Amino acid sequence: MHLHELNQSSTARVLRLLCRVGLAGLFLWAALPKLAEPGRFMEDLANYRVLPEALLAPVAVGLPMLELLCALALLAGPYVAGSAALTSALLFGFAAAMAQARARGIDLECGCFGAESRAQVSWDLVLRNVVYALGALWVAVSSRSTQPTPTTAQAAKG
């Protein structure tokens, strides 16, 4: 391996680690207040006018649990690729929900970080979520390419 390849791969590993930790922190920060106040989060979800009323309560409880699971799994080696892919899908979904609200002229708070966060849904927030989603997707794809396959793991054992 050449020095340039070594530097490039170690730079990618550091960048991937920073993205993982950053996304894990973001999802942890998002999940905890919503878990503490699911009723308030349910109101935020209703304001998007996307989900049927029957799904509001289960989503208000389940989504923060999924965010918490993603946050923890992003920090656990064997689960990085899958959790990063799920994190990316969630972030693209959040961006789509915000975009439809803006396109329909619905003025609402995002509900991203619980009741204390009063951020209004905007095109800037849509873009931010897309950027985060692309970062998570990169982590997912690049993590898969660096994990040993069963064939390479068996070959390494001899």
Protein Blocks (a to p, Z undefined) as FASTA:
>chain_A
ZZklmmmmmmmmmmmmmmmmmmmmmmmmmmmmmmmmmmlmmmmmmmnomacfklmmmmmm
mmmmmmmmmmmmmmpmklmmmmmmmmmmmmmmmmmmmmmmmmnopacdeklnojklccdc
dfklmmmmmmmmmmmmmmmmmmmmmpccfklmmmmnZZ
